[in-house]
Amino acid sequence: MDQMDNVIAYKRSDEKLKLQLEKLSMQSGIKIVPMDALSEADGLPILRYVKQKLCLEDDGERLFFHPSMALLRMINILRGVPDRFLQAVNLEAGDIFLDATMGLASDTLISAYAVGSNGSVLAVESSPLIHFLVQDGLDQVKQFKPAKKLSQVKAQAWVELSQATSCIETVWADHTRILEGLPDASVDVVYFDPMFRVTVKESSSIRPLKKWSNPNPLDKDTIREACRVSRKRVVLKERKGSSEFTRLGFYVKEKNKYSPVDFGIIDLTRVGEGFQ
């Protein structure tokens, strides 16, 4: 990795951002410098607020949090359209859900809606920068007030997502270390979605994640820990036909021929379906 890959610039005029970045720099080791102290030729990634949205501008692309996909899914859920993620994780109100690979938090938000105010969601992200961007975004969703001009279903979807953020706790950490520190059968469902770490040719929103995310594959010890910690099931989202399902011991149910992804399940409530 180039030495400059660990350096980010920011606009000095953003006092709120300056204080947050000082903390991020101390915790992560990322060097963060004021943009006005550099020349344009430096070409460093730049963090700034654009229309009150925290954004990382890097090599002509922007990385930022926006609940657009979660919002669309929430609208469909309210209209009675089945959500494949919810079908796979099979959450109930009051459940404890561990999202081991938070990414841009679309599934995190939907899971928080599913568990409700009596449940909780712990979302783990190993990239300090992605965690920083998403936490800022979730804080803004929590304070969001829908405009009157929105349709009734879209306004309700925003309300549901805003309320859902209250039961989400995010943490910047390695998910294996988090799992190792939890007691046996202490959560209901553990979920892994390493898909966002893979560049998808057709998705300009996913592509900028590649540089800043953790590319390491899941290992069997991590899945074993997830099975120890979970009461109900462990779920893996992966590319359709991925060999990861077989390698890690997941059974793929309810395949969808029109979707590029499938969900693998280890059902811990059934004898013989636990991790071997």
KABELDA-V376465 format. One record per residue. N is the residue number from 0. OMEGA is omega in degrees with one decimal (* if undefined). NEAR is the number of other ideal C-beta (glycine too) atoms within 12 Angstrom. Layout:
n = [N | N]
omega = [OMEGA | OMEGA]
near = [NEAR | NEAR]
This chain:
n = [0 | 1 | 2 | 3 | 4 | 5 | 6 | 7 | 8 | 9 | 10 | 11 | 12 | 13 | 14 | 15 | 16 | 17 | 18 | 19 | 20 | 21 | 22 | 23 | 24 | 25 | 26 | 27 | 28 | 29 | 30 | 31 | 32 | 33 | 34 | 35 | 36 | 37 | 38 | 39 | 40 | 41 | 42 | 43 | 44 | 45 | 46 | 47 | 48 | 49 | 50 | 51 | 52 | 53 | 54 | 55 | 56 | 57 | 58 | 59 | 60 | 61 | 62 | 63 | 64 | 65 | 66 | 67 | 68 | 69 | 70 | 71 | 72 | 73 | 74 | 75 | 76 | 77 | 78 | 79 | 80 | 81 | 82 | 83 | 84 | 85 | 86 | 87 | 88 | 89 | 90 | 91 | 92 | 93 | 94 | 95 | 96 | 97 | 98 | 99 | 100 | 101 | 102 | 103 | 104 | 105 | 106 | 107 | 108 | 109 | 110 | 111 | 112 | 113 | 114 | 115 | 116 | 117 | 118 | 119 | 120 | 121 | 122 | 123 | 124 | 125 | 126 | 127 | 128 | 129 | 130 | 131 | 132 | 133 | 134 | 135 | 136 | 137 | 138 | 139 | 140 | 141 | 142 | 143 | 144 | 145 | 146 | 147 | 148 | 149 | 150 | 151 | 152 | 153 | 154 | 155 | 156 | 157 | 158 | 159 | 160 | 161 | 162 | 163 | 164 | 165 | 166 | 167 | 168 | 169 | 170 | 171 | 172 | 173 | 174 | 175 | 176 | 177 | 178 | 179 | 180 | 181 | 182 | 183 | 184 | 185 | 186 | 187 | 188 | 189 | 190 | 191 | 192 | 193 | 194 | 195 | 196 | 197 | 198 | 199 | 200 | 201 | 202 | 203 | 204 | 205 | 206 | 207 | 208 | 209 | 210 | 211 | 212 | 213 | 214 | 215 | 216 | 217 | 218 | 219 | 220 | 221 | 222 | 223 | 224 | 225 | 226 | 227 | 228 | 229 | 230 | 231 | 232 | 233 | 234 | 235 | 236 | 237 | 238 | 239 | 240 | 241 | 242 | 243 | 244 | 245 | 246 | 247 | 248 | 249 | 250 | 251 | 252 | 253 | 254 | 255 | 256 | 257 | 258 | 259 | 260 | 261 | 262 | 263 | 264 | 265 | 266 | 267 | 268 | 269 | 270 | 271 | 272 | 273 | 274 | 275]
omega = [178.1 | -177.9 | -177.6 | 179.6 | -177.5 | -178.9 | 178.8 | 175.8 | 176.1 | 177.9 | -177.0 | -176.9 | 179.2 | -176.0 | 178.3 | 179.9 | -179.1 | -178.8 | 179.4 | -177.0 | 175.6 | 178.2 | 178.6 | -179.0 | -179.7 | -175.9 | -170.4 | -176.2 | 175.3 | 178.5 | -176.3 | -173.3 | 177.8 | -177.2 | -176.2 | 176.2 | -175.8 | 171.8 | 179.2 | -177.2 | -178.8 | 175.4 | -178.6 | 170.2 | -176.8 | 173.5 | 177.7 | 173.2 | 176.0 | -176.6 | 178.8 | -180.0 | 179.8 | -171.6 | 172.4 | 177.9 | -173.4 | 174.7 | 175.8 | 179.9 | -178.9 | 175.3 | -179.5 | 176.8 | 169.4 | -175.3 | -175.0 | -179.3 | 177.4 | 179.4 | 178.3 | 178.6 | 179.6 | 176.4 | 179.4 | 178.7 | 179.5 | 178.1 | 177.7 | 178.8 | -179.9 | 176.6 | -173.7 | 177.1 | -179.8 | 176.3 | -177.4 | -175.9 | 173.9 | -178.3 | 175.0 | 177.7 | 179.4 | -179.9 | 172.3 | -174.0 | 177.1 | 175.4 | -171.1 | -179.2 | -170.3 | -177.1 | 180.0 | 163.6 | 176.5 | 178.0 | 177.3 | -179.0 | -179.0 | 178.3 | 179.2 | 174.7 | -175.8 | -177.3 | 175.3 | -174.1 | 178.7 | 177.9 | 178.6 | 179.3 | 172.7 | -177.7 | -174.4 | 177.8 | -175.3 | 178.1 | -178.2 | -177.6 | 177.6 | 177.4 | -179.3 | -179.6 | -175.6 | 178.8 | 176.7 | 179.5 | 178.8 | 177.2 | 179.3 | 176.6 | -180.0 | -177.2 | -173.3 | 174.9 | -175.9 | 177.1 | -177.5 | -175.6 | 179.6 | 174.7 | -176.5 | -177.4 | 179.1 | 177.3 | 179.0 | 177.6 | 177.3 | 179.8 | -179.2 | -179.9 | 179.4 | 179.0 | -178.3 | -177.7 | -176.7 | -178.9 | 179.1 | 169.7 | 178.0 | 178.8 | 173.4 | -176.6 | 171.2 | -173.7 | 179.0 | 178.3 | 178.0 | -180.0 | -178.8 | -178.3 | -178.3 | 177.7 | 175.6 | 173.9 | -176.4 | 174.9 | -178.8 | -176.7 | 172.3 | -172.8 | 176.4 | 174.1 | 178.0 | -176.6 | -174.8 | 179.7 | -179.1 | 179.0 | 175.9 | -172.7 | -174.6 | -171.8 | 178.4 | 179.2 | -179.6 | -172.7 | -178.6 | -180.0 | -169.5 | -176.1 | -170.3 | -177.6 | -179.5 | -175.1 | -174.4 | 178.2 | 174.6 | 176.1 | -174.2 | 178.9 | 178.2 | 178.6 | 177.9 | 177.1 | 178.8 | 178.4 | 177.6 | -174.1 | -172.9 | 175.8 | -171.2 | -176.4 | 171.9 | -173.9 | 178.3 | 173.0 | -178.5 | 175.6 | 177.2 | 179.5 | -178.4 | 177.1 | -179.5 | 179.6 | -179.6 | -177.5 | -174.4 | 172.9 | -179.9 | 176.5 | -177.9 | 179.9 | 172.7 | 178.0 | 178.8 | -174.3 | -178.3 | -177.6 | 178.0 | -178.3 | 172.5 | 177.9 | 174.9 | -175.1 | 164.6 | -175.9 | -175.5 | 177.9 | -179.2 | -179.4 | 176.5 | -178.8 | 176.9 | -178.6 | -178.9 | *]
near = [9 | 9 | 8 | 18 | 17 | 20 | 27 | 37 | 31 | 37 | 26 | 21 | 13 | 25 | 14 | 20 | 33 | 23 | 15 | 27 | 36 | 19 | 18 | 30 | 24 | 14 | 18 | 25 | 13 | 31 | 22 | 36 | 26 | 25 | 27 | 16 | 14 | 22 | 11 | 10 | 6 | 17 | 19 | 29 | 33 | 34 | 39 | 31 | 26 | 18 | 11 | 18 | 26 | 35 | 29 | 38 | 26 | 28 | 18 | 12 | 22 | 25 | 39 | 32 | 38 | 30 | 36 | 23 | 27 | 38 | 32 | 23 | 30 | 37 | 29 | 21 | 28 | 24 | 17 | 9 | 15 | 14 | 31 | 29 | 39 | 29 | 23 | 39 | 43 | 30 | 37 | 20 | 18 | 16 | 31 | 35 | 47 | 46 | 44 | 43 | 45 | 47 | 42 | 39 | 39 | 39 | 44 | 48 | 49 | 41 | 48 | 44 | 43 | 40 | 34 | 22 | 18 | 15 | 28 | 31 | 41 | 35 | 41 | 40 | 40 | 33 | 35 | 31 | 40 | 39 | 37 | 36 | 44 | 45 | 32 | 32 | 38 | 37 | 24 | 25 | 37 | 24 | 17 | 27 | 13 | 22 | 10 | 9 | 8 | 17 | 16 | 15 | 21 | 23 | 22 | 21 | 33 | 33 | 24 | 31 | 42 | 29 | 24 | 39 | 36 | 24 | 32 | 42 | 26 | 38 | 26 | 28 | 28 | 24 | 40 | 28 | 17 | 30 | 33 | 18 | 18 | 26 | 14 | 15 | 19 | 23 | 37 | 33 | 44 | 48 | 52 | 45 | 41 | 32 | 34 | 39 | 32 | 26 | 19 | 18 | 10 | 9 | 18 | 15 | 22 | 27 | 23 | 30 | 37 | 26 | 25 | 37 | 31 | 30 | 18 | 15 | 21 | 39 | 20 | 20 | 17 | 33 | 37 | 24 | 31 | 46 | 36 | 26 | 35 | 39 | 28 | 32 | 39 | 45 | 45 | 42 | 38 | 34 | 23 | 21 | 16 | 24 | 14 | 29 | 29 | 17 | 16 | 31 | 28 | 36 | 26 | 29 | 22 | 17 | 19 | 18 | 10 | 9 | 21 | 21 | 30 | 32 | 38 | 39 | 40 | 36 | 26 | 30 | 19 | 12 | 7 | 12 | 21 | 25 | 29 | 14]
